Amino acid sequence: MISEKICDQFNIVKQCRKYDLTLWQCPQFLFLVMGMVIIFSTLITYAIGSKYIDDPLLVALIVLLISAILFIIAAIITRSFERLAEANRMKSEFVSVVSHQLRSPLSNLKWVIELLMSGRISSVSEKQLEYFRILRENSKRMEELVQDLLTVSRIEQGRLPLKKEEISLEDLVKTAIKDTEIFARASNVEMKFNLARNLPQITADPSQLKLAVDNLLDNAIRYVKEKGKVELQLKKKNSNLYFEVKDNGVGIPRDDQKYIFQKFFRSGNIKRHQTEGSGLGLYITKSIIEKSGGKIGFTSQEGVGSTFWFTLPIK
């Protein structure tokens, strides 16, 4: 048992998988690289010392001292990285477990609310219906947040399922537009879809890609001011399909733009305009597009609007 644990400690690939990290992010691999650097530095120090110092004992002491200092620094840095990696792994597992545990009670709450609203148990007054609608809306938001947390947890653990198949991005975008029509009308937003002809199909996961398109479209509608306009464009660009969502909403301040794809980040002006939101949508969208082999980006000006775009390879 002890020998197995020791072997596991020296199994760099296994340790990297444990933390769900790439090789160059893995603490054990970094320690190995630092060890090579220490050996190289020791040889250089010895060569220089032998050239300029006559006393071989003094050279050996200098080499040992420098090697010891470098080794201590490497050990401290590696240990710090290992603790961070372990904390990140535990956080991801905690989020995953909690999110899974929350799904069942939220589903039960949803069905109980629907049952009470139906009037099959007893008659429901209009005032009671109003309260039930509030409960239903809040439970729906909680359910969406839990689903986002689960998706983020899967992304961080490298377990986001991508079932690739031949799909029409045109049909997928049209479905997304249809799904958000009621929300757009309620928000007094006009939507326009500029579509190129004879677009080829692409290979992607339809459910995950639909989630990415929904997130971009939802943000565009949600952050417009008064009477808004959202323009969607889909066309072929070189060997990729290019999709963009352009709005005339609140825009993103220049200082906040570099953080826009980070988890839980929401710019200050967006918080003032729309208090609801988790700041996970764009992080999830970016992860989906990049795992599908595409690229994503945006341009934005505060008070004028934003344009988010992504490309996906044609295969």
C-alpha positions in Angstrom: 0.0 0.0 0.0 2.8 2.4 1.0 4.8 1.5 -2.1 1.7 2.2 -4.3 1.3 5.6 -2.8 5.0 6.4 -3.4 4.6 5.2 -7.0 1.5 7.4 -7.4 3.5 10.4 -6.2 6.1 9.9 -9.0 3.5 9.1 -11.6 3.3 12.6 -13.2 0.5 11.7 -15.7 -1.7 10.2 -13.0 -1.2 13.3 -10.8 -2.1 15.6 -13.7 -5.3 13.7 -14.3 -6.1 13.9 -10.6 -6.2 17.7 -10.8 -7.6 17.8 -14.4 -4.7 19.9 -15.5 -2.6 19.9 -18.7 1.1 18.8 -18.4 2.5 22.3 -18.3 0.0 23.3 -15.5 0.7 20.2 -13.4 2.8 20.9 -10.2 4.7 17.6 -10.4 5.8 18.2 -14.0 6.8 21.8 -13.1 8.9 20.4 -10.3 10.6 18.1 -12.7 11.3 21.0 -15.1 12.7 23.0 -12.2 14.9 20.1 -11.3 16.4 20.1 -14.8 16.9 23.9 -14.4 18.6 23.4 -11.1 21.0 20.7 -12.6 21.8 23.0 -15.5 22.4 26.0 -13.2 24.6 23.9 -10.9 26.8 22.8 -13.9 27.0 26.4 -15.1 27.9 27.6 -11.6 30.6 25.0 -11.2 32.1 25.8 -14.6 32.2 29.5 -13.8 33.5 29.0 -10.3 36.2 26.6 -11.4 37.4 29.3 -13.9 37.6 32.2 -11.5 38.2 30.6 -8.1 41.3 28.5 -7.3 40.0 26.8 -4.2 38.0 23.7 -5.3 36.4 23.5 -1.8 35.1 27.0 -2.0 33.7 26.2 -5.5 31.9 23.1 -4.1 30.4 25.1 -1.2 29.1 27.8 -3.6 27.6 25.2 -5.9 26.0 23.4 -3.0 24.6 26.6 -1.5 23.1 27.8 -4.8 21.7 24.4 -5.5 20.1 24.2 -2.1 18.6 27.7 -2.4 17.2 26.8 -5.9 15.8 23.5 -4.6 14.0 25.2 -1.7 12.5 27.8 -4.0 11.4 25.1 -6.4 9.9 23.1 -3.6 8.0 26.1 -2.2 6.6 27.1 -5.6 5.6 23.5 -6.5 3.9 23.0 -3.1 2.0 26.3 -3.5 0.9 25.2 -7.0 -0.2 21.8 -5.7 -2.3 23.4 -2.9 -3.9 25.7 -5.4 -4.6 22.8 -7.7 -6.0 20.7 -4.9 -8.2 23.6 -3.7 -9.5 24.1 -7.3 -10.3 20.4 -7.6 -12.1 20.3 -4.3 -14.1 23.4 -5.3 -15.1 21.9 -8.6 -16.2 18.7 -6.9 -18.1 20.6 -4.2 -20.0 22.7 -6.9 -20.8 19.5 -8.8 -22.1 17.6 -5.8 -24.1 20.5 -4.5 -25.6 21.2 -7.9 -26.6 17.6 -8.4 -28.2 17.6 -4.9 -30.2 20.7 -5.7 -31.7 19.5 -8.9 -34.1 17.0 -7.3 -35.7 19.3 -4.7 -35.9 22.1 -7.4 -37.7 19.7 -9.8 -40.0 18.6 -7.0 -40.8 22.2 -6.1 -41.5 23.0 -9.8 -44.0 20.1 -10.1 -45.7 21.0 -6.8 -46.1 24.6 -7.9 -47.6 23.5 -11.2 -50.0 21.1 -9.4 -51.2 23.9 -7.0 -51.6 26.3 -9.9 -53.7 23.8 -11.9 -56.5 23.9 -9.2 -56.8 20.1 -9.2 -56.2 20.0 -5.4 -58.4 23.0 -4.5 -59.7 26.2 -6.1 -57.0 28.9 -6.4 -57.8 32.7 -6.1 -56.2 35.2 -8.5 -54.1 36.6 -5.6 -52.8 33.1 -4.9 -52.0 32.5 -8.6 -49.9 35.7 -8.6 -47.9 34.4 -5.6 -47.5 31.0 -7.3 -46.2 32.7 -10.5 -43.6 34.5 -8.5 -42.5 31.2 -6.9 -42.4 29.5 -10.4 -40.3 32.3 -11.9 -37.8 32.2 -9.0 -37.6 28.4 -9.0 -36.9 28.6 -12.8 -34.1 31.0 -12.2 -32.6 28.8 -9.5 -32.9 25.8 -11.9 -31.1 27.7 -14.6 -28.3 28.8 -12.2 -27.9 25.2 -11.0 -27.6 24.0 -14.6 -25.0 26.7 -15.3 -23.0 25.6 -12.3 -23.1 22.0 -13.4 -21.9 23.0 -16.9 -19.1 25.1 -15.5 -18.1 22.2 -13.2 -18.0 19.8 -16.2 -15.9 22.3 -18.2 -13.4 22.7 -15.4 -13.1 18.9 -15.0 -12.8 18.3 -18.7 -16.0 16.3 -18.8 -18.3 18.5 -20.9 -19.9 16.1 -23.3 -19.7 17.0 -27.0 -21.6 14.6 -29.2 -20.5 15.9 -32.6 -22.8 15.4 -35.6 -23.6 17.0 -38.9 -25.9 19.9 -38.2 -27.3 23.0 -39.9 -26.2 26.1 -38.0 -28.9 28.1 -40.0 -31.7 25.9 -38.6 -30.2 26.0 -35.1 -30.1 29.9 -35.1 -33.7 30.0 -36.5 -34.8 27.8 -33.6 -33.0 30.0 -31.1 -34.7 33.1 -32.5 -38.1 31.5 -32.4 -37.5 30.4 -28.7 -36.7 34.0 -27.7 -39.4 35.8 -29.7 -41.7 36.3 -26.7 -38.9 37.5 -24.5 -37.8 40.0 -27.3 -41.4 41.4 -27.8 -41.8 41.7 -24.0 -38.5 43.7 -23.9 -39.6 45.8 -26.9 -36.7 44.5 -29.0 -36.8 44.1 -32.8 -34.8 41.2 -34.1 -33.4 40.9 -37.7 -31.6 37.9 -39.2 -29.3 38.4 -42.1 -28.6 35.0 -43.7 -26.3 34.1 -46.5 -27.6 31.5 -49.0 -26.4 27.9 -49.5 -24.5 27.6 -46.3 -22.8 24.2 -45.7 -23.3 22.1 -42.6 -20.8 21.8 -39.8 -19.8 19.1 -37.3 -20.8 20.1 -33.7 -22.9 19.2 -30.7 -26.3 20.6 -31.4 -27.4 21.0 -27.8 -24.2 22.6 -26.6 -24.0 24.9 -29.6 -27.7 25.9 -29.1 -26.8 26.8 -25.6 -24.0 29.1 -26.8 -26.3 30.8 -29.4 -29.0 31.2 -26.7 -26.6 32.8 -24.3 -25.5 35.4 -26.9 -29.0 36.2 -28.0 -30.3 36.3 -24.4 -27.6 38.8 -23.4 -28.2 41.0 -26.5 -31.9 41.2 -25.7 -31.5 41.6 -21.9 -29.1 44.5 -22.0 -30.8 46.9 -24.5 -32.3 50.2 -23.4 -35.9 51.1 -24.1 -36.7 50.3 -27.7 -33.8 48.0 -28.9 -32.6 46.3 -32.0 -30.7 43.0 -32.3 -29.2 42.0 -35.6 -28.0 38.5 -36.3 -25.8 37.5 -39.2 -24.7 34.1 -40.5 -22.4 33.7 -43.4 -19.4 31.8 -44.8 -16.0 33.3 -44.1 -13.0 31.6 -45.7 -13.2 28.0 -44.4 -15.5 28.8 -41.5 -19.1 29.7 -40.7 -19.3 33.2 -39.1 -22.1 34.1 -36.7 -22.6 37.4 -34.9 -25.1 39.1 -32.7 -25.1 42.9 -32.7 -27.2 45.0 -30.3 -27.6 48.7 -29.5 -27.6 48.1 -25.7 -25.6 49.4 -22.8 -22.2 48.2 -24.1 -19.2 47.2 -22.1 -16.8 49.7 -20.5 -13.3 49.5 -21.9 -11.7 48.7 -18.6 -14.1 45.7 -18.1 -13.6 44.2 -21.6 -10.6 42.1 -20.7 -12.6 40.3 -18.0 -15.8 39.7 -20.0 -15.2 35.9 -20.5 -14.2 35.2 -16.9 -16.5 33.2 -14.6 -18.9 35.2 -12.5 -17.8 38.6 -14.0 -20.4 41.2 -14.7 -19.4 44.8 -15.6 -20.6 47.6 -13.4 -23.0 49.3 -15.9 -24.7 45.9 -16.6 -25.3 45.4 -12.9 -27.0 48.8 -12.7 -29.1 48.0 -15.8 -29.9 44.4 -15.0 -29.5 43.1 -11.4 -30.1 39.5 -12.3 -27.5 37.3 -13.7 -24.7 34.9 -12.7 -21.9 36.0 -15.0 -21.5 32.4 -16.3 -23.1 32.6 -19.7 -20.2 34.0 -21.7 -17.7 31.8 -19.9 -19.8 28.7 -20.9 -20.3 30.0 -24.4 -16.5 30.6 -24.9 -15.7 27.1 -23.6 -18.3 25.5 -25.9 -17.1 27.3 -29.0 -13.4 26.6 -28.4 -14.0 23.0 -27.6 -15.9 22.8 -30.9 -12.8 24.0 -32.7 -13.9 27.6 -33.2 -13.0 31.1 -32.1 -15.0 33.8 -30.3 -14.6 37.5 -29.8 -16.5 40.8 -29.5 -16.3 44.5 -30.0 -18.2 46.9 -27.7 -18.5 50.6 -26.8 -20.3 51.8 -23.7 -23.6 53.4 -24.4 -23.5 52.3 -28.1 -23.8 48.6 -28.1 -21.9 45.3 -28.5 -21.2 42.8 -31.2 -20.3 39.2 -30.2 -19.2 36.8 -32.9 -17.8 33.3 -33.3 -16.5 31.1 -36.1 -16.8 27.4 -36.5 -14.8 25.3 -39.0 -16.5 23.8 -42.0 -15.6 20.1 -42.3 
